């Protein structure tokens, strides 16, 4: 008599239910797209009932006879998409998609708060632009201003960014305040 009451579930069944829930869980992923295919990918995904997110910026484009404002992707060559693991194949088969960003052949989900931050930015009226991805400890080069051409390490001190310029041979360094818009990753 190995009967289970409706409220009694075996450990094996619990695992199966958890795996099913994971399969049906929606996560955000980044898709690498072919050049200039970002909008096409967004439209195709939306037509399949899969939720895309393509942050865009307005640019003034100059033709010979006129100027026109056009909408271009904020992150060139990328489109975000929210899907379950069972929708992976239809996403990969979408025209213009190269792959799902991750480690090896395993897609890596993007943190919900990062997507939420981008959505908040898109909904705001603030002007925004792409910017090189910078983090503390990164090797950077100054591209504008009196320190142009100087390489160093990016540091943050009391909400201000600083450039650390070091002399490796004598293990000494100097730090200077810097505007992050004046530096790029090396």
Buried (B, 14 or more C-beta within 10 A) or exposed (E): EEEEEEEEEEEEEEEEEEEEEEEEEEBBBBBBBEEEBBBBBBBBBEEBEBEBBBBBBEEEEEEEEEEEEEEBBBBEBBBBBBBBEEBEEBBEEBEBBBEBBEEEEEBEBBEEEEBEEBEEEBEEEEEEEEEEEBEEEBEBBBBEEEBEEBBBBBBEEEEEBBBBBBEEEEEEEEBEEBEBEBBBEE
